Amino acid sequence: MIKFFRSIRRNLLAEGKTAKYLKYAIGEIVLVVVGILIALAINNSNQRHVIEQKEQVYLKGLKEEFETSKTKLSVLIDINRRNLTEAKKLVGYASDKDKLPNEKQFSEILFNTFSPDISFNPNNSLLDEIINSGSLKDISNTRLRVSLTNWISIIEDVAKQEQELAVQREKVLDIFRRNENSLRTILDLTAVNEEIGIEKMTQPESNLKLLDSREFENNILMFILTSKGMEEGHYLPLMTQLNNILDLIEKEIK
């Protein structure tokens, strides 16, 4: 093709047709420029297609991750609510001595309320990979990009509150590290002793005297306040943010 154009230019110059040569040269330049623009457009189109495909893979992966995190958070909210309800029962027993639980009921409430550790562990492996690789820019929805970035900082705030809840939980458990209270009784009456291979005591010591302890009551009240703050100030807003992110992701998936 190039030889063909050169042949035409030589013939025009040889025949002294300078004006026609100039017109032809300009036309040839225009054709070259148009060709370059078309090539660039095709290349850009291909690149956009590759980015769009990559984005769709990310979006589908993120949807799966956040749905798993939502399930985990829902379970955690239920556990926190159950712990809050049971802790309120303890305060109620301390306030009304006419409705005291028996030793087994008391042990079960204590064990079920303070044995589980509250900790939200979201699935962020793909999100971390996207952020660390600089691929977050490939997410075309600006609101979604911002929400994904904010998600990390929100999780960090939630973790701090969970640490405070863990502190209040430990203060209650510390009471059973003292000689006057029996952790063994709780293990025996909740059948945990069988799981860990410890024989049951023939005469378990009573822990019901804790209901007369102001320190015990204060620790339970602090646990209740922290648990309530955990749900209302952190878990529920986190669930709202999680649902918003899932909605944005869903709208972008094709």
N, C-alpha and C positions, 0 to 999 in steps of 0.2 A: 504493500500500500504506500509506504514511504517513497519507494522508487518511482511509483506511478506519479505522485505529487511532484517529485523532483523533475521528472521528464516533462511535465506540463510547464513548470516554471522555466526550464531551459528553452523550450520551444517558443514561449512568449517573449523571452529576452532576445532570442536569436532573430525573431521576426520584427523586433523593435517595438513591440506592443507594450510599452512601459505602463500606460494607464491601466490596461487590462491586467498586467502583472501585479500591480499594486492592489487592485481590487481582489484579485485571486489570493494574494498573500494575506490580505486582511481576512478574507473568508476562511482561509485555512487556519489562521490563528483563532478565529471564532469557533471553528469546529473543534480545535484542540481544547480550548477552554471549556466548551460545552461537554466534551468527552470527559475532561477531568472532573467537572461538577457532577456529571452523572455517576462517575466512578465513586466519588466521595459520598454522594447520596446513597448509593447502594451499600457502601461500606458502613456508613452511619446507620442505615436501616438494619444491617446484619448485626451491628454492635448492640443496637437497641433491642433487637430480638433476643440476643444472648442474655442481656441484662434482665429482660422481662422474664425469660425462662428461669434464670437464677433467682429472681425475686419470688416467683411462684413456688420454687422449691423451699426457699426460706419461710415463706408465709405458711405453707402447709406444715412445715416442721415446727414453727412457732405455735401454731394452733394446737398441735398435739401436746407440746410442752406446757402451754398455759392451761389446757384442759386438765392435764394431770395435776398441775399446781392447784387448780380450783378444787379438785377432789380432795387433795391433801388439806387445803385450808378449811373446807367444809367439815371434815372430820375433826380438825383441831378446834374449830369453833364449838362443835358439839361437846368435845371433851372439856373445854374451858367452861362452858355453861353448866355441865354436870358437876364439875368441881365447885363452881360458884354456888349451885343449889345445895350441895352436900355441906359445904362450909357454913352456909346460913343455918342449916339444921343444927350444927354444933353450937352456934351462938344462941339459937332458940332453946337448946337443952340447958345451956348455962343460965339462961334468963328464967326458965320455968322448971324448978326442981321437981314439980309434980308429974312431969312427963319425961323422965329420964329413960334413956335406952338401956337395954341390958348390955352386958360386957361384949357379947358377940356383935350386936348391932353397932356399938361404939367402935369396935375394932375394924369392922368392915367399912364404916364411913371414913375413918382415918386412913386406912390403907388405900381405898379407892380414890380418895380426894388428893392425897399427897404423894402417892407413889409414882404416877406418870409425870414425865418431864415434858413441859410444853415448849415445842420448838418447831417453827415453820421452815421446812427445807424445800424450797421451790425447785423445779426442774429448769435450770438456766444454762445448761451446757451449750445449746445451740445459740442462744442469745449472747452468751459470753464470747463464743467463737465469732459471731457476726461483728460484735463491737471491737474485739481485739484485732480482727483482720482488716478493719476499716471498711467493711462491707455494709455498714448501716446506711451509707449514702445510696445504696441500691434499692432501699425501700422508698418508693415514690411518694407515699402518703406522708406529708409533713407531720400531721398530728400523731400518726402512728410512730414515726421516728422519735418524736419528743416523748411520747408515752413510754416507749421502750427504754429510753435513756433514763427517765425519771424512775422507772420501776426498780432499778438497782438501788438508788438512794432510799426509796421507800422501804425496801426490804431491810436495809441497814437500820433504819429507824425502828422497824418492828422488832428486830433482833435485840436492840437496846432495851426495849420495854420487856421483852421476854426474859432478859437477864435480871431485870428488877423483880419480875414475878418469881424467878428462880430463887432470888435472895429471900423473899418472903416465905417461900415454901421451905427453904432450908432452916429458917428460924423456927418453924413449927417442928421440923424433924429434929432439931438440936435438943428439944425438950426430952426426947427419948434417948439421948446420950447421957442423961443423968441417972444416978442410982435409984431415985425414988420413982421412976417410971419404967414400965416394962415393954420393950419392943418385942420381946419373946412372946408375950401374951397376944399381941396383934398377929404375929406370924402363925401362932398355933390356931387361933380362932378363925383365921381366913384360909387355912389349909396351905399356906405358903411353906410351912415347915416341911410338908410332905414333898413339895416340889424341889426343895433344896437339900432334902435328906437329913432333917433334924428331928429327933424324937420329940413328941409332945410332952409338956410338963404335966405332972400329975395334979398340981395345984397352981394354976396360973394366977399371977398377981393382978389386981384390979387397977385399971387406969382411969376409972370414972372420977377419981378425985381431981383430975385435970379440969373438970367442969366447974370446980371451985377456985381455979387459979386465974387471977387477973392477967397474969403474963400470957397464959395460954389464950385467953379470950382476946387480948390485944393483938396477939400474933395472928389469930384467925381473922380478926376484923381488918388488919392490914392486908392480909391475903385476899379477902373479899374485895376491898377497894382496888387493889392492883389488878385482880382478875376482871373486874367490871371495866376498869380503864383499858385493859388489854383488848376487850371485845369492842367497846364503843369507840375508843379513840384510835384503834389500830387495825384489828381484824376486820371489822365491818367496812371501814373506808378502803382497806386493802382489797376486799372482795369486790367493792364497787369499781375500783381501778382495774382489777383483773377482768371483770366483765366488759368494761369499756374497751380494753385492749382486744379482747376476743371479738367484740363487735366490729372494731376497725379492721382486724385481720380478715374476718369473714367477708366484709364488703370488698376487699381487695383481691380475694381469691377468685380466679376465673374458671 
